[in-house]
Amino acid sequence: MNTLGFPILSAVIFFPLLGVLFIALIPSDRPRTIAQVAFWTAAIDFALSLVVVVNFDATSAAFQFVEARPWITLFGAPVITYKLGVDGISLWLIPLTSLLTAVAVLFSWGSVTHRVKEYYILMLVLCTAMLGVFTALDVFLFYVFWEAVLIPMYFLIGIWGGERRLYATLKFVLYTMAGSALMLATIVYLALGMSGQLGTLTFDVQAWYQVFIPPTVQRWAFLAFALAFAIKVPLFPFHTWLPDAHVEAPTAGSVILAGILLKMGTYGFLRFAMPLFPLATQELAPVIAGLAIVGILYGGAVAFAQRDIKSLIAYSSVSHLGFVMLGLFALNAEGMSGGVLQMVNHGLSTGALFLLVGMIYDRRHTRLMRAYGGLWKVMPVYAAFFLVVALASLGLPGLNGFVGEFLILLGAFQANRWWAVFATFGVVLAAVYMLWLFGNVFFGPVKDPENAHLPDLNRREVLALVPLVALIVVIGVAPNLFLAPIQPSVQALVDRVNSAVMVMR
Amino acid sequence: METLLSLTPLVPLFPLLAFLAIVLVLNPNKRLSAAVAIGAVGLSWLLGWAIFFSSIGAGLGEQPFVVELPWMPTGRRLFVMSVMLDPLGAIMLFMVPFVALLIFIYSVGYHNLGQPNVEPRFSRFFAYISLFAAGMLALVVSGNMLLFFIAWEIMGLCSYLLIGFWFYKPSAANAAKKAFLTTRVGDVLLFVGLVLLYSFTGSLNLYEVLSPENIEFMKESSISVAGLFTLPALPTIALLIFGGAVGKSAQFPLHVWLPDAMEGPTPVSAMIHAATMVAAGVFLVARMLPLFEPIEGSWWLGVVALIGAFTAVFAASIAVAQNDIKRVLAYSTISQLGYMIAALGIGGFIAGVFHMLTHAFFKALLFLGSGSVIHGMEHGVHHVEEHGHGEGHGHVDPQDMWNMGNLRRHMPTTFWTYVVGAFALAGVPLVTAGFWSKDEILAEAFEKWTHKGVVSIPFVVWLLLTVGAALTAFYMGRQLGLVFGGRERTEAARHAHESPRSMTVPLMILALFAIGFGWVNIPKNVPLVGNGWLYTFLAETHINVLHEPYEKVPFVFSVAAFSSILALGGLALGWWLYRDVTGDATVSPFERDPVARAFARIPLVGRPLWLLLENKYYVDEIYGVLVVRPVLALSAFLNSFDDRWIIDPLVDGVGKAARGLSAVGRWIDTYIVDGIVNYIGYILDELARGLRLIQTGRLPNYLAILVAGVLALVGLMLR
């Protein structure tokens, strides 16, 4: 229940819209003011999300800060409720969303020059929609937010993107919609089916948790949900929208896309597909884990073949998200809590990587690796940030990525050792492509005279990177701080999934 | 004393703080950065020695000192980080910070502090090397394999940064990448091993996992691989962990990174080859020895022994044909690590650890000595290029031994200390540390094979290591002859000069230890000087770790005499053959090198054989064909598969099909659906003529209709 006596989640979700209102009132010929208002909106929203974190009861697996209001009623009964809540699984995704939004907005000050007003409005709307996804406890409400995310992203890529932006944005939207259409149909089907047992038509997911769904229905419903989520993750072989979207998206778009949007997929599995269809989860876990491992190795191998820095990082995301999925579908506490933590870790490190690429792109207007070389000498501060983030991404102990990978592999080993052996080769691949990238960009002599006098990072850019790098280190050194609140909810989910099998037997 | 032991966690902390301080604050000030780094490692040294001396007789073997810190939850269990001190860790605390301190001091002169040609990234160097020392010290005191692994990987990172310190040189950039990736292959094996260990024992604390009950449990368990076949648990885990040591301690077939690692500044080579990195692998095997059942001598322990012994000879044979002063030393390190691994592989726990310790002293001495030689040669090269001596020679490589000669006259301190190091490495009898430790290994192997017969692993080990000892003495004699003997072969060598005191004083101190440290473990049955002190000190650990008393191998006179003859003979032969050679680096080896000439005289196979040695058995090239190129090809293939051939075209195909469908749909829409709609519209239009009467065009009328409609709706809902 909500212990604060104040609808804090609604505040966090809708505060960015307040900023939108403000920005709408500022004339478009004052881009600087608009950008500042956007940044402060996101920053304050981050502060609000910290209120959630601070007041979160880390020992409880229950939903906290719950708000519930009837939204759409039919025949006197509330069918669709405006219901929000947070548990250990979604807790860290909330500050992550507002933080990355703030950082992305801060970065954009230097690189977005046309249609500034629309740009920041879309960024803030996107923030609201994403926060809604992570807090909605009504399946229908979730679906509304889920689809709402697409719209601002569509415009962000389509208007401020690169040369092939129209192809990329269309592919991104159609791909995602194709998956979610089937999910919508399934949601309606399930709601109707469950209304018999529940005595009323409702989309409240907590009510749905109480219902036993027949095994065959579970299987088909799981597949429908899984398709929508797998495309978002993206799970191999549904990943090809990702490199295109990343390469064409503006920097801030890539940061949000990699940092948050992909987590909507994994979150969907955790919140809906797994607890609603535990039997199907058990049954299909080997398939999904198998695809995850293929993704880990495949993404890593393909990343190594890229010449464009952004698409290299995009493929590395395929590999990293494979790790997350492997952890989730190990179906034990170690793997799942590792997966949940790794969602945050990937958001931080890949978000930071895309920011870093954006910074160099703003200076040289190319993302091709071979255009660089020897940058360490030219931009030492930039190189230092890049190095720390790259090392976090390849899972160096002492930084955040290692903690997640360690737990995931620990979990995977207990579930099925064969999986984990393959997955560990992904760790080597990550070192290969990351060091290759780092070496090509920073080592060697300065080949291109254009690179000889690039300015190092300015204060605004450093400010954007510092919180991300600080968190990368803190999570790596003191993981318990972040893992402790995750534990109870993960344990509850693991128990739920595993005990359902015993019912069947 | 208890309080002193409780300070153990601080030992790695000092250099770590120095690293942070230099990186974040101090780096603009070179002098201060160096002072802080040296001060920090100096504190680690003082504390390390204080802890070491107070640990003597403290009974740490039976009851190691342990501090625990909760770190992260894994499922229902809580993972703790822990620091542990036992005799093995304590003796490492004697060696590691001390050697590191000397290397740090040496680096100040090496990087020309206070001179116009000072290294521009001087502070950064001291930051990295401090982190390196912190990593090794943390590894030594870690009581938990996860902390151990973290320290292990941090060293991997430092080696990457330091080998690639001169990153603008492509060779250095490549060497750095190669070092990190090669060792990471081993690291992943180690990691899998540790995870398996954890899943069987539920702990990674050293003082828990290695209990007899756990070993017994793993021995009876098996690991099912995808339901296809099963592997016995204990050997699998032990060999996976050994895989980590193979990478870090540069054993065949993962040795390829170490010779290239000399692309870094020379103090880094000393750090990697002596005090830190490579010792970590041996230390790991020593720590994990109970997994190999050393008392009974398991088959997987035999694998360890054979890999070590093979590497010892393999690398020594390469060293014979190298021309770069540091490359010779690099292969000699690989070879000596082979000795240590082989010693552990025949159950010689103390012999292996003893050799690791003495080797740290004399190999640090040799590397720093070679750095001093190169430093002097660089001065000469610089001098020649400035003053235009030498009739238009190209650039003279200051590391190629063929460009040197007679440096004993120009660099006397370096010469004498180098001789000490070379003698220790070759194992000159009775005085040098290398003799006592190497002899201990050979005696151990000898003892074992005389019990087991000739068809046994100890015999193979003994044979290979004896051959290796002869080769070692020979290539060190060769190096002494080429570098310090005869006449100067280039103008640059004539203008070489002695290094500053900050470099030579560490050499002298290390030289003392390269002799004296051997005396701590002269076997008890040697008359007058026999003490077996290290044995007594470490045996305590041994009893605790292996749960059985360690059988002491006595001094075997015949073995010692034989290896002494090999050492002295090899050194003399090498010196004698190479002292007076002529021809600098520009001359073909078959003309200038007496051994190469001798090889060339063997018909058909002679020359290729020499080239095989000189080119390190072409292992790098073989890996290029077998590993690197297939990986690149596979990655390119998958990329095309992804982007051009299969997956993306499929997606686009679906898109195109949808567009085709929608074109059909549009046709249907336009001509059929719209036709119908239009027709309906037409009919409605006709019907609507009547309704046009209320279409007054006046706003109030519309509002009235709207309100009426809303009221009707509300009424409907309230009903």
HADDOCK unambig.tbl for C-alpha pairs under 7 A between the chains (distance, minus, plus):
assign (segid A and resid 240 and name CA) (segid B and resid 648 and name CA) 6.00 0.50 0.50
assign (segid A and resid 301 and name CA) (segid B and resid 635 and name CA) 4.86 0.50 0.50
assign (segid A and resid 302 and name CA) (segid B and resid 635 and name CA) 5.18 0.50 0.50
assign (segid A and resid 302 and name CA) (segid B and resid 636 and name CA) 6.96 0.50 0.50
assign (segid A and resid 302 and name CA) (segid B and resid 638 and name CA) 5.87 0.50 0.50
assign (segid A and resid 302 and name CA) (segid B and resid 639 and name CA) 5.05 0.50 0.50
assign (segid A and resid 304 and name CA) (segid B and resid 635 and name CA) 6.34 0.50 0.50
assign (segid A and resid 305 and name CA) (segid B and resid 635 and name CA) 5.47 0.50 0.50
assign (segid A and resid 305 and name CA) (segid B and resid 636 and name CA) 5.28 0.50 0.50
assign (segid A and resid 305 and name CA) (segid B and resid 639 and name CA) 6.36 0.50 0.50
assign (segid A and resid 333 and name CA) (segid B and resid 75 and name CA) 4.54 0.50 0.50
assign (segid A and resid 334 and name CA) (segid B and resid 74 and name CA) 5.13 0.50 0.50
assign (segid A and resid 334 and name CA) (segid B and resid 75 and name CA) 4.70 0.50 0.50
assign (segid A and resid 374 and name CA) (segid B and resid 168 and name CA) 6.23 0.50 0.50
assign (segid A and resid 396 and name CA) (segid B and resid 153 and name CA) 6.75 0.50 0.50
assign (segid A and resid 397 and name CA) (segid B and resid 150 and name CA) 4.92 0.50 0.50
assign (segid A and resid 397 and name CA) (segid B and resid 153 and name CA) 6.44 0.50 0.50
assign (segid A and resid 398 and name CA) (segid B and resid 150 and name CA) 6.47 0.50 0.50
assign (segid A and resid 407 and name CA) (segid B and resid 74 and name CA) 6.92 0.50 0.50
assign (segid A and resid 410 and name CA) (segid B and resid 195 and name CA) 6.10 0.50 0.50
assign (segid A and resid 414 and name CA) (segid B and resid 199 and name CA) 6.92 0.50 0.50
assign (segid A and resid 417 and name CA) (segid B and resid 225 and name CA) 6.83 0.50 0.50
assign (segid A and resid 418 and name CA) (segid B and resid 225 and name CA) 5.62 0.50 0.50
assign (segid A and resid 418 and name CA) (segid B and resid 226 and name CA) 5.36 0.50 0.50
assign (segid A and resid 424 and name CA) (segid B and resid 188 and name CA) 6.59 0.50 0.50
assign (segid A and resid 428 and name CA) (segid B and resid 184 and name CA) 6.52 0.50 0.50
assign (segid A and resid 428 and name CA) (segid B and resid 185 and name CA) 6.53 0.50 0.50
assign (segid A and resid 431 and name CA) (segid B and resid 181 and name CA) 6.84 0.50 0.50
assign (segid A and resid 432 and name CA) (segid B and resid 181 and name CA) 6.69 0.50 0.50
assign (segid A and resid 435 and name CA) (segid B and resid 177 and name CA) 6.67 0.50 0.50
assign (segid A and resid 439 and name CA) (segid B and resid 173 and name CA) 6.76 0.50 0.50
assign (segid A and resid 443 and name CA) (segid B and resid 167 and name CA) 4.93 0.50 0.50
assign (segid A and resid 443 and name CA) (segid B and resid 168 and name CA) 5.65 0.50 0.50
assign (segid A and resid 443 and name CA) (segid B and resid 173 and name CA) 6.04 0.50 0.50
assign (segid A and resid 444 and name CA) (segid B and resid 167 and name CA) 5.49 0.50 0.50
assign (segid A and resid 444 and name CA) (segid B and resid 168 and name CA) 3.80 0.50 0.50
assign (segid A and resid 444 and name CA) (segid B and resid 169 and name CA) 5.51 0.50 0.50
assign (segid A and resid 444 and name CA) (segid B and resid 170 and name CA) 5.08 0.50 0.50
assign (segid A and resid 444 and name CA) (segid B and resid 173 and name CA) 6.49 0.50 0.50
assign (segid A and resid 445 and name CA) (segid B and resid 168 and name CA) 4.53 0.50 0.50
assign (segid A and resid 445 and name CA) (segid B and resid 169 and name CA) 6.79 0.50 0.50
assign (segid A and resid 478 and name CA) (segid B and resid 71 and name CA) 6.78 0.50 0.50
assign (segid A and resid 479 and name CA) (segid B and resid 71 and name CA) 6.96 0.50 0.50
assign (segid A and resid 479 and name CA) (segid B and resid 72 and name CA) 5.90 0.50 0.50
assign (segid A and resid 480 and name CA) (segid B and resid 71 and name CA) 5.92 0.50 0.50
assign (segid A and resid 480 and name CA) (segid B and resid 72 and name CA) 4.49 0.50 0.50
assign (segid A and resid 480 and name CA) (segid B and resid 73 and name CA) 6.60 0.50 0.50
